[in-house]
Amino acid sequence: MKHILLLLLMAVAVAGRAQVSLPQVKLANIDTSYASYTQILSYPKLVTGMPNCEVTEFTITFTIKDGASYGPYSTKGNMLTDDEKIVIKNLRNNVVKIKVDNISMRCDGQLVQGHSFGLWMGN
């Protein structure tokens, strides 16, 4: 009986360390680390590339080269808000680092946390 219990505890410990492969989240379905403001505004959505996995909320921050920062903006759903799109429009003549973090997703009915990512926007 002790051996069975020990084997069961070992199996649980190993299963607890198993890594779940998360989909890569992208802004505007952009595969590079650079985008124009037009690309982002033409498809202002976070996507996973998986039909059974959708972003449910995220935080986005915009930082221009001189260090001025706008946000973080907390967003429900997978679309940029009107306020966030206004920030992008107002910063279109700057080089801007966009940071997306605190990404929550629903994948196959389960809530999971996505990996943060960033990209540059500029003219």
Protein Blocks (a to p, Z undefined) as FASTA:
>chain_A
ZZmmmmmmmmmmmmmmpccddddddehhiabfbdcfklmmmmgccdehiakbccfbdcdd
dddfkopagdjdddehjbdcfklmmmmmmmmmpccddddehiacdeehiacddddddddd
dZZ
